[in-house]
Amino acid sequence: MAKQIKIKRISKLTGQIIAPADKSISQRAIMFSALAQGKTKIINFLDCADCRNAISAFKAMGIKFKKTQEDNQTVLYVQGNGLHGLKAPKKSLYIGNSGTTMRLLAGILAGMEFETVLTADLSLSKRPMKRIIDPLREMGAKIFGIKRNQQEYPPLKINKSDLHPIKYKMLIKSAQVKSCILLAGLFANGKTIIKELLKTRDHTERMLQLFKADIKVEGLNVSIKGNQELISPGKIFIPGDISSAAFFIVAAALIKGSKITIKQVGLNPSRVGFLDIMRRMQADVKILKKGAKLNLSEPYADIQISASKLKAVTIGPKEVAYCIDELPIICVAACFAQGTTKIVGASELRVKETDRIYSMVTNLKKMGANIKSIKDDLIIIGNSKLSGAVLDSYGDHRTVMCMAVAGLLADGITVINNSECIDKSFPEFMKILKSITELT
């Protein structure tokens, strides 16, 4: 059922919140725990649509899960069946809207002794899969998508295959593609080696190390030795998702008089590009307290954000790769920054849950922002005065949350239609926003 969010201007944001758990890490924790020997306790698990679809897929292949609430956190227990312990599902596996689950799970299923079909919703069925299909075929996988215009799309059919290791030079900057190949490499006899164009998110490498995989990272090269059992570390703590915290960071930086603290935000070095950009824009962002590491996994900290006068920046293609999920909310920040912000080479935004360049430009223009796109570049002239408007999510959770933040600074009422997609990554967004909001 279609939902609608209504937002109006507020006076300031104050208080303290806990960052929602990281979706990327939660999804990987499900997968690696299922493939490991032993039982894993995943602490601070993100209970969202994407993660629930991943759980459903592994349940259909014989993995047992138990979800509880402990110390005001969601905890997921997973009983692993070992590297070769998955069972053939009785029907196709529905992945919903989760690109991460689709692409990583394809790498796992390429090494199974049974046939599977991965299906998706309408949005994910339009997202390109040739980027994983080609390297998997190079490894010997029998994987087939729906062919259209020299591209392949879901549903994906994966037949029983004998995988062999490869040396693969990445053609695009994508942690999902890298992770897919690494997971397929778990089932290949020998060493699979990947050379990246530049260093992308390393959640997969960190977690594989945690599960005692034979994996090595040397500069831009990542290698993994196959047919080695994964061993559960017993417990995993999932830190907060910086891409979800980003909405509150930008809102507090923009709204005069605001000051908030966001607790246990993940500070993986491959994910802090957004904070670097916000500091370049002269946002008042402080790291208050670094959290302990559990089993040498992911670093995290508490962050304090105060209202700031932002300045425009230019974000080049290399930076884009390190903050791809945060670029839409950076567009909102740029609307109120002094000067002209340029985001160069953001083509990857075109193939997310929607074309995010189109969704952000269209919605922000409706509100009166001075924003345009030239091919895959964005140009935003700041110091905008925004007005409430009727907007659309375009089926994208991040677009909804970006426009909600814009609505907090706009005159009049902002209406965001088809906002149910917010459940994909951050179902508690509006509840948390209200908890730190002071209305005008």
C-alpha positions as CSV (number, residue, x, y, z in Angstrom):
1,M,0.0,0.0,0.0
2,A,1.4,3.4,-1.0
3,K,2.4,5.6,1.9
4,Q,2.9,9.4,2.1
5,I,5.2,11.4,4.3
6,K,4.4,15.1,5.2
7,I,7.2,17.3,6.4
8,K,7.4,21.0,7.5
9,R,10.0,23.4,8.6
10,I,11.5,22.9,12.1
11,S,13.4,25.3,14.4
12,K,16.3,22.9,15.3
13,L,17.4,19.4,16.0
14,T,18.7,18.5,19.5
15,G,19.4,15.4,21.4
16,Q,21.1,12.0,21.0
17,I,20.3,9.1,18.8
18,I,21.8,5.7,18.0
19,A,22.7,5.2,14.4
20,P,20.8,2.3,12.8
21,A,22.9,-0.8,12.2
22,D,24.8,-1.0,9.0
23,K,22.8,-2.7,6.3
24,S,25.8,-3.8,4.2
25,I,27.5,-5.4,7.2
26,S,24.3,-7.0,8.4
27,Q,23.7,-8.7,5.1
28,R,27.2,-10.1,5.0
29,A,26.9,-11.3,8.5
30,I,23.8,-13.4,7.5
31,M,25.7,-14.9,4.6
32,F,29.0,-15.7,6.2
33,S,27.3,-17.0,9.4
34,A,25.2,-19.4,7.2
35,L,28.3,-20.7,5.4
36,A,30.4,-21.1,8.6
37,Q,30.8,-23.9,11.0
38,G,29.2,-23.1,14.4
39,K,26.6,-20.7,15.8
40,T,27.0,-17.0,15.4
41,K,25.4,-14.2,17.5
42,I,24.9,-11.1,15.5
43,I,24.5,-8.1,17.9
44,N,22.8,-4.9,16.8
45,F,21.4,-6.5,13.6
46,L,19.4,-4.3,11.2
47,D,15.9,-5.6,10.8
48,C,14.9,-4.1,7.5
49,A,13.3,-5.4,4.3
50,D,16.6,-6.1,2.5
51,C,18.0,-8.1,5.4
52,R,14.7,-10.0,5.9
53,N,14.8,-11.0,2.2
54,A,18.4,-12.4,2.7
55,I,17.2,-14.4,5.7
56,S,14.3,-15.8,3.8
57,A,16.6,-17.0,1.0
58,F,18.9,-18.8,3.4
59,K,16.0,-20.3,5.4
60,A,14.8,-21.8,2.1
61,M,18.2,-23.4,1.9
62,G,18.0,-25.0,5.3
63,I,19.7,-22.4,7.6
64,K,18.1,-21.8,11.0
65,F,17.7,-18.3,12.4
66,K,16.4,-16.9,15.7
67,K,15.7,-13.2,16.2
68,T,15.4,-11.6,19.7
69,Q,15.6,-8.3,21.4
70,E,18.5,-7.9,24.0
71,D,19.5,-4.7,25.7
72,N,17.4,-2.7,23.3
73,Q,19.1,-4.2,20.3
74,T,18.0,-6.7,17.7
75,V,20.1,-9.9,18.0
76,L,20.1,-12.6,15.3
77,Y,21.4,-16.1,16.0
78,V,22.5,-18.1,13.0
79,Q,23.3,-21.8,13.0
80,G,25.8,-22.3,10.2
81,N,25.9,-25.5,8.1
82,G,29.4,-25.1,6.8
83,L,30.7,-24.1,3.3
84,H,28.9,-26.9,1.5
85,G,25.9,-27.2,3.8
86,L,23.2,-25.3,1.9
87,K,20.3,-27.4,0.6
88,A,18.5,-27.0,-2.7
89,P,15.5,-24.7,-2.3
90,K,12.1,-26.0,-3.3
91,K,11.3,-22.9,-5.4
92,S,13.0,-19.8,-6.7
93,L,14.5,-17.4,-4.2
94,Y,12.9,-14.0,-4.0
95,I,15.4,-11.2,-3.2
96,G,13.0,-8.3,-3.4
97,N,14.9,-5.0,-3.9
98,S,18.3,-5.9,-2.4
99,G,21.0,-5.5,-5.0
100,T,23.7,-6.5,-2.4
101,T,21.9,-9.8,-1.6
102,M,21.3,-10.6,-5.3
103,R,25.0,-10.0,-6.3
104,L,26.7,-11.6,-3.4
105,L,24.3,-14.5,-3.2
106,A,25.0,-15.2,-6.9
107,G,28.6,-15.7,-6.1
108,I,27.8,-18.2,-3.3
109,L,25.2,-20.1,-5.4
110,A,27.6,-20.4,-8.3
111,G,29.6,-22.9,-6.1
112,M,26.6,-25.0,-5.1
113,E,25.7,-28.6,-6.2
114,F,22.2,-27.6,-7.2
115,E,20.2,-25.3,-9.5
116,T,18.7,-22.1,-8.3
117,V,16.8,-19.1,-9.6
118,L,17.1,-15.6,-8.1
119,T,14.0,-13.4,-8.7
120,A,13.6,-9.7,-7.7
121,D,11.0,-6.9,-7.6
122,L,10.4,-4.7,-10.6
123,S,13.1,-2.2,-9.6
124,L,15.9,-4.6,-9.0
125,S,14.9,-6.5,-12.2
126,K,16.0,-3.4,-14.1
127,R,19.5,-3.2,-12.5
128,P,22.5,-4.6,-14.5
129,M,23.9,-7.9,-13.6
130,K,26.4,-8.5,-16.4
131,R,29.1,-7.0,-14.1
132,I,28.9,-10.1,-11.9
133,I,27.8,-12.6,-14.6
134,D,30.9,-12.1,-16.8
135,P,33.5,-12.8,-14.0
136,L,31.4,-15.7,-12.7
137,R,31.3,-17.3,-16.2
138,E,35.1,-16.8,-16.4
139,M,35.3,-18.9,-13.2
140,G,33.2,-21.6,-14.9
141,A,29.8,-20.7,-13.5
142,K,26.7,-21.6,-15.6
143,I,24.7,-18.4,-14.9
144,F,22.0,-16.8,-17.1
145,G,20.1,-13.6,-16.9
146,I,17.5,-11.9,-19.1
147,K,19.4,-10.4,-22.1
148,R,18.4,-6.9,-23.3
149,N,20.6,-4.5,-25.3
150,Q,23.9,-6.2,-24.5
151,Q,23.1,-6.3,-20.8
152,E,21.7,-9.0,-18.5
153,Y,19.1,-8.6,-15.8
154,P,17.3,-10.6,-13.1
155,P,15.9,-13.2,-12.8
156,L,19.2,-15.1,-12.6
157,K,19.3,-18.8,-13.2
158,I,22.4,-20.6,-11.8
159,N,23.1,-24.2,-12.6
160,K,25.5,-26.6,-10.9
161,S,29.0,-25.6,-11.8
162,D,32.6,-26.6,-11.2
163,L,34.4,-23.3,-10.3
164,H,38.1,-22.6,-10.9
165,P,40.1,-19.7,-9.6
166,I,40.9,-16.7,-11.8
167,K,42.9,-13.5,-11.8
168,Y,40.4,-10.8,-12.4
169,K,41.1,-7.1,-13.1
170,M,38.1,-5.1,-12.1
171,L,36.4,-3.1,-14.9
172,I,34.3,-0.9,-12.5
173,K,34.7,0.4,-9.0
174,S,32.2,-1.8,-7.2
175,A,32.5,-3.5,-3.8
176,Q,29.5,-5.7,-4.7
177,V,31.3,-7.1,-7.8
178,K,34.5,-7.7,-5.8
179,S,32.5,-9.4,-3.0
180,C,30.7,-11.7,-5.5
181,I,34.0,-12.9,-7.0
182,L,35.5,-13.4,-3.5
183,L,32.5,-15.5,-2.4
184,A,32.6,-17.6,-5.6
185,G,36.4,-18.0,-4.8
186,L,35.5,-19.8,-1.6
187,F,34.3,-22.7,-3.8
188,A,37.1,-22.8,-6.3
189,N,40.2,-25.0,-6.0
190,G,43.1,-22.7,-5.7
191,K,43.7,-18.9,-5.3
192,T,41.4,-16.3,-6.8
193,I,43.0,-12.9,-7.2
194,I,41.2,-9.6,-7.8
195,K,42.9,-6.3,-8.8
196,E,40.8,-3.2,-8.1
197,L,40.8,0.0,-10.0
198,L,40.8,1.8,-6.6
199,K,40.1,0.6,-3.1
200,T,36.4,0.1,-2.6
201,R,34.5,-0.8,0.6
202,D,36.2,-3.7,2.4
203,H,33.4,-5.1,4.6
204,T,33.7,-8.4,2.9
205,E,37.4,-8.7,3.4
206,R,37.2,-7.7,7.0
207,M,34.4,-10.2,7.7
208,L,36.1,-13.1,5.8
209,Q,39.2,-12.5,8.0
210,L,36.9,-12.6,11.0
211,F,35.6,-16.0,9.9
212,K,39.2,-17.3,9.4
213,A,39.1,-17.4,5.6
214,D,42.5,-17.6,3.9
215,I,42.3,-14.1,2.4
216,K,45.1,-11.6,1.8
217,V,44.9,-7.9,1.0
218,E,47.9,-6.2,-0.6
219,G,47.3,-2.7,-1.9
220,L,44.7,-3.0,-4.7
221,N,45.1,-6.8,-4.8
222,V,42.8,-9.2,-2.9
223,S,43.3,-12.9,-3.0
224,I,41.3,-15.8,-1.4
225,K,42.1,-19.5,-1.3
226,G,39.1,-21.8,-1.9
227,N,37.7,-24.8,-0.3
228,Q,38.7,-23.7,3.2
229,E,35.9,-23.9,5.9
230,L,34.7,-20.7,7.5
231,I,34.8,-20.8,11.3
232,S,32.3,-18.7,13.3
233,P,33.8,-16.1,15.6
234,G,30.9,-16.7,18.0
235,K,29.8,-13.0,18.1
236,I,29.7,-10.1,15.7
237,F,28.8,-6.5,16.6
238,I,27.2,-4.5,13.7
239,P,28.1,-0.8,14.0
240,G,25.9,2.1,12.9
241,D,25.5,2.8,9.2
242,I,27.2,6.0,8.2
243,S,25.0,6.3,5.1
244,S,21.9,6.3,7.3
245,A,23.5,8.7,9.9
246,A,24.4,11.0,7.0
247,F,20.8,12.3,6.8
248,F,20.9,13.5,10.4
249,I,24.5,14.8,10.0
250,V,23.4,17.0,7.1
251,A,20.2,18.1,8.7
252,A,21.9,19.2,11.9
253,A,24.6,21.0,10.0
254,L,22.0,23.0,8.0
255,I,19.4,23.9,10.6
256,K,20.4,26.9,12.7
257,G,20.8,26.2,16.4
258,S,21.0,22.4,16.0
259,K,23.3,20.1,17.9
260,I,23.0,16.4,18.0
261,T,25.1,13.3,19.0
262,I,24.9,10.1,17.0
263,K,26.2,7.1,18.8
264,Q,28.2,4.1,17.5
265,V,28.6,5.2,13.9
266,G,30.7,2.9,11.8
267,L,34.0,4.5,10.8
268,N,35.4,1.9,8.4
269,P,38.2,3.7,6.5
270,S,36.6,2.8,3.2
271,R,33.4,4.5,4.2
272,V,34.4,7.9,5.8
273,G,34.7,9.8,2.5
274,F,31.4,11.4,3.3
275,L,32.7,12.9,6.6
276,D,35.8,14.1,4.8
277,I,33.6,16.0,2.3
278,M,31.4,17.4,5.1
279,R,34.5,18.8,6.8
280,R,35.7,20.3,3.5
281,M,32.3,22.0,3.4
282,Q,33.2,23.3,6.8
283,A,30.6,21.3,8.8
284,D,31.2,21.2,12.5
285,V,31.6,17.4,13.0
286,K,33.5,16.0,16.0
287,I,34.5,12.4,16.8
288,L,33.7,12.1,20.5
289,K,34.5,8.5,21.5
290,K,35.9,5.6,19.6
291,G,34.2,2.4,20.3
292,A,35.9,-0.9,21.1
293,K,36.5,-3.4,18.4
294,L,34.8,-6.8,18.9
295,N,36.8,-9.6,17.3
296,L,38.9,-7.1,15.3
297,S,36.0,-6.4,12.9
298,E,34.7,-2.8,12.3
299,P,35.7,0.5,14.0
300,Y,33.0,2.8,15.2
301,A,32.6,6.0,17.3
302,D,30.1,8.6,18.6
303,I,29.8,11.7,16.4
304,Q,28.6,15.2,17.4
305,I,27.3,17.6,14.8
306,S,26.5,21.3,15.2
307,A,24.9,23.8,12.9
308,S,27.4,25.3,10.4
309,K,27.7,27.6,7.5
310,L,28.6,25.3,4.7
311,K,30.7,26.1,1.6
312,A,30.6,24.6,-1.8
313,V,33.1,21.9,-2.9
314,T,34.0,20.0,-6.0
315,I,33.7,16.2,-5.7
316,G,35.8,14.2,-8.3
317,P,35.3,10.7,-9.6
318,K,37.7,9.1,-7.1
319,E,35.8,10.6,-4.1
320,V,32.5,9.6,-5.7
321,A,33.5,6.0,-5.3
322,Y,33.9,6.4,-1.6
323,C,30.6,8.2,-0.8
324,I,28.2,6.8,-3.5
325,D,25.3,6.2,-1.1
326,E,25.8,9.7,0.6
327,L,25.9,11.7,-2.7
328,P,22.1,12.3,-2.7
329,I,22.1,13.9,0.7
330,I,25.2,15.9,-0.2
331,C,23.1,17.4,-3.0
332,V,20.7,18.7,-0.3
333,A,23.6,20.1,1.7
334,A,24.9,21.8,-1.5
335,C,21.6,23.6,-2.0
336,F,22.3,25.6,1.2
337,A,26.1,25.9,0.8
338,Q,27.8,29.2,-0.3
339,G,29.0,28.8,-3.9
340,T,28.7,26.2,-6.6
341,T,29.1,22.5,-5.8
342,K,30.1,20.1,-8.6
343,I,29.8,16.3,-8.4
344,V,31.8,14.9,-11.3
345,G,31.5,11.3,-12.8
346,A,28.6,10.0,-10.7
347,S,27.3,7.5,-13.3
348,E,26.9,4.8,-10.7
349,L,24.0,6.8,-9.3
350,R,22.1,6.0,-12.5
351,V,21.9,2.3,-11.7
352,K,20.8,2.3,-8.0
353,E,17.2,1.5,-6.9
354,T,16.3,4.3,-9.2
355,D,18.3,6.8,-11.4
356,R,19.3,9.0,-8.4
357,I,20.6,11.8,-10.5
358,Y,17.2,12.1,-12.1
359,S,15.2,11.7,-8.8
360,M,17.3,14.3,-6.9
361,V,17.4,16.9,-9.7
362,T,13.6,16.5,-10.4
363,N,12.5,16.7,-6.8
364,L,14.9,19.5,-5.7
365,K,14.0,21.6,-8.8
366,K,10.3,21.3,-7.8
367,M,11.3,22.8,-4.4
368,G,13.1,25.7,-6.1
369,A,16.7,24.5,-5.9
370,N,19.2,25.6,-8.5
371,I,20.4,22.2,-9.6
372,K,21.1,20.6,-13.0
373,S,22.8,17.5,-14.4
374,I,25.1,17.4,-17.4
375,K,25.4,13.8,-18.4
376,D,26.7,12.1,-15.2
377,D,27.8,15.4,-13.5
378,L,25.7,17.4,-11.0
379,I,26.0,21.2,-10.6
380,I,24.3,22.8,-7.6
381,I,24.3,26.6,-6.9
382,G,23.8,27.1,-3.2
383,N,22.0,29.5,-0.9
384,S,18.7,28.2,-2.2
385,K,15.4,29.1,-0.7
386,L,13.3,25.9,-0.9
387,S,9.5,25.7,-0.8
388,G,7.3,22.7,0.0
389,A,6.2,20.7,-3.0
390,V,4.6,17.3,-3.8
391,L,7.5,14.9,-4.5
392,D,7.9,11.3,-5.5
393,S,10.2,8.6,-4.1
394,Y,10.8,7.0,-7.5
395,G,10.9,3.8,-5.4
396,D,14.1,4.8,-3.7
397,H,14.6,4.8,0.0
398,R,17.5,7.3,0.0
399,T,15.5,9.7,-2.2
400,V,12.7,9.7,0.4
401,M,15.0,10.5,3.3
402,C,16.9,13.2,1.3
403,M,13.6,15.0,0.5
404,A,12.5,14.7,4.1
405,V,15.6,16.5,5.2
406,A,15.0,19.1,2.5
407,G,11.5,19.5,3.7
408,L,12.8,20.4,7.2
409,L,14.3,23.5,5.7
410,A,11.6,24.5,3.3
411,D,8.7,26.9,3.5
412,G,5.3,25.3,3.6
413,I,4.5,21.6,3.5
414,T,6.5,19.0,1.7
415,V,4.7,15.8,0.6
416,I,6.6,12.7,-0.4
417,N,4.5,10.1,-2.2
418,N,5.2,6.4,-2.4
419,S,7.5,6.5,0.7
420,E,7.0,2.9,1.8
421,C,10.4,2.0,0.2
422,I,12.0,3.6,3.3
423,D,11.6,0.2,4.9
424,K,14.3,-1.1,2.7
425,S,17.1,0.2,4.9
426,F,15.8,2.5,7.6
427,P,12.2,1.7,8.8
428,E,12.7,3.8,12.0
429,F,13.8,6.9,10.2
430,M,10.7,9.1,10.8
431,K,10.4,7.9,14.4
432,I,14.1,8.8,15.1
433,L,13.7,12.2,13.3
434,K,10.7,13.1,15.5
435,S,12.6,12.3,18.6
436,I,15.2,15.0,18.0
437,T,12.9,17.6,16.3
438,E,11.8,20.9,17.7
439,L,8.9,22.3,15.6
440,T,8.6,25.9,14.7
